[in-house]
Amino acid sequence: MYCTAQQMIDRFGEGLLVQLTDRSGSGEIDSEVLESAIADATAEIDMHLSGRYALPLSTVPLPIIRIACLLARDILATNSDSSDEHWQKQAESARRMLREIAAGRMALGVDAAAAAPGTDSGARMESGGRIWGRDDSTGFV
């Protein structure tokens, strides 16, 4: 997970999270609903980062924590029909930033351990040897 419930509370306040998660009317944050939104945000971030960084990241940079919080809040608002334009713009900005990171136009500044994973699954060609060559053409080629 790229953010915690406490980071969400610190960023958005307990009152807002109660409003966005409390589906039973208990007046408290529904931790299952909140954790589900955080997991969804984490999966969305992973989709963008997987082609460029080894996952999970060894350290989570502050911009990713911020993006995770904004995406999780957007997911909660979408699911509770209490979305507003300001937060929608913030979430779209976070998604734009993820696209820039995925395209390599922005860097996370993480250590080498989180660099793009290497691969040895590229194409490889092997030959069984030469059947005919220029020296065998006796002057035709």
HELIX and SHEET records of a PDB file:
HELIX    1   1 ALA A    5  PHE A   12  1                                   8    
HELIX    2   2 GLU A   14  THR A   21  1                                   8    
HELIX    3   3 SER A   31  LEU A   49  1                                  19    
HELIX    4   4 LEU A   62  SER A   80  1                                  19    
HELIX    5   5 GLU A   85  ALA A  103  1                                  19    
HELIX    6   6 ALA A  112  ALA A  114  5                                   3    
HELIX    7   7 ARG A  134  ASP A  136  5                                   3    
END                                                                             
